[in-house]
Amino acid sequence: MTIDDEEAAGSATLMDSLPDRHRTVLRLRLAHGLPAVEVARILATNVEGILLLQHAALNLLRRHLAAGAVRGGEGPAGG
């Protein structure tokens, strides 16, 4: 496994640690590049709700990353 493969696997694990709705918002916004208004339409909610979910999801990822760094890089599930 290369470093890029390991980083991709770690990113997937982090994304999988998110609640479904948070993960969906991030995938639609970041991976697919959809604007918040389109994601809101798809998920039958409003733009403010999408932006709040995105913000919360990114904060969760930051916390998981910080916790992994404190544990020696074991990741959110403890290795």
N, C-alpha and C positions, 0 to 999 in steps of 0.2 A: 504494500500500500504506500502510495506517495504522500507527501505532505499535503498536497492539494486534495487528495482523496480523504485524508484524515480530517482536514478542515471541513470538507463538504459533509462528511458523516457527522461531525460535531454540530454543524449548523442544522442538519436535519433532526438530530436528537433534541436540540434546543427548541426548534419549531414544534416538534411533537410534544414537548412539555407544556405547551400553551393550551388553554381551553379552546374548544373547537371554533367558536365564533371569533376569537382573537386571531387564531391561525388563519381562518378564512379571510378575514379583513387584510391581514398582512400579505397573504399570497396574492389576493386580487390587486391590492394597491402597489406592492413592490415587485412581485414576480411578473405580473401581467400588465403593470403600468396603468391600471385604470384610475380615472379621476374619482374622487370621493363621491361625487354626485352619481356616477354610474354604479359604484359599489352600493350606495344607499338604495338605488333603484332595484338592484339585483337582490338585496337582502331585505327589501321592503321596510326600510327605516329611513331616518333623515340623515343629512350630511353631518350634523353635529354629533349624532350617535356614532357614526363611522369614525369621525376624527377622535372621539373619546376612546373608542375601542382600540384604534391604532396606537394612541398615546399609551394606554394601559398595557397593550401587548409589548410595546417597545420597552416600557419600564420593567415588565416581568422578565424580558430577555436580559436586560441590564443586570437585574438582581441575580438571575441564574448564572450569568457570566461572572459576576463578582463573587458569588458563592463558590463557583468552580475554581476561581483563582485562589481563594482562601484555602480550599481543600487540596491545593496542589494540582489544579487543572483536571480534576476528575469528572467535571461536567455536572449537570443538574441532578442526575440520578445517582450520583455517588460512585460512578465508575463502572 
